[in-house]
Amino acid sequence: MEPSIRRLVTQSPFGPLSLTERDATLVALDWGRLPETDGPSPLLAAAAEQLEDYFDGRLKRFDLAVMPRGTDFQIRVWRALQAIPYGETMTYGEIARALKSSARAVGMACGANPLPIIVPCHRVLAENGLGGFSGLGGIATKRRLLALENDAAMPRRQPSLFDLPLFSYSGATAV
């Protein structure tokens, strides 16, 4: 029996994203527009809705049936990525130590992640900088995703009188 493969294209702040479902599990998120299939499945519709909520800062954790294809090691890395909380980061080295591996191997697994954003490889940094990012736009996209999460994670508060300057010095001249 042929596997059931469906695809849906959704819009994002980064342009179109193509979501691919295989046998009722999400298997890929690709940057750009790939050919769609007839009618979205409930899973693809939910994925598109959750991505929209994520980009709007309303969703902190995806709740989707995912089954990325990879080696046993890659799958272990991708599970570790899913455990990194929204708005937080880890280094390739920290994940490597937890998995008894090397930072380079973790980086390679991050680069092979077929579900970027949903499996948040953008939350993994180098010891001394951002590291890499295989998604469209590279490091600039990684920066934007991290900024989106940090902005949304910041508690919102009402301005108070303490936020206002006490005096205005505009137009004042020295005596």
Steps between C-alpha positions, in 0.01 A plus 500: 500500500634843404564739789259790520690824437333839525639851483377847594666838446453761773621859521748621761708811571776317307286432194322178406563184703407159361376242750513132405302222667566130449266238644337747745828638641680822414832412333631825351485878504670648194583864435317613187211372297479131404206354304192459719266201504122517488355637822684526829473221752404580859867459600627741233228753587597474870869542413428812294286643781764425764771662285286813466448506878875449554590790272242717679659414837193308624648147483796387706503126422379311194259213557513302177560139398852513353718226356814650352707250306863468604760282665456385858750765608323778308169403657660513848629851424163615365329372816750699706417811294131457576583509872655850477236739638365787293716810533800304632811363332760230544839455338601222264751397768237475775285273285807300396599440864146387585504256205864397550593623156683792336382854438577455129274192478219691674548788256479263205177350639358851547587579138315187385185584702205454260259691728666834579305732731278211618810309612680817615857468373519882506524479882843334478804729508875465473709555814617834365219622273191403309641200315334406174150473361404300193165673445430760234685818589752318720616686812272799431197269526638339815541846655142592408359178649695551824390866515138399441515257793681743727254781423200274555652354818546844658218580741288790385429776748321828498720809495524683830592850606852372565541438126449869420781754515465738794627802310534592140823671411420563135561860407683581826810715479801497725552806721 
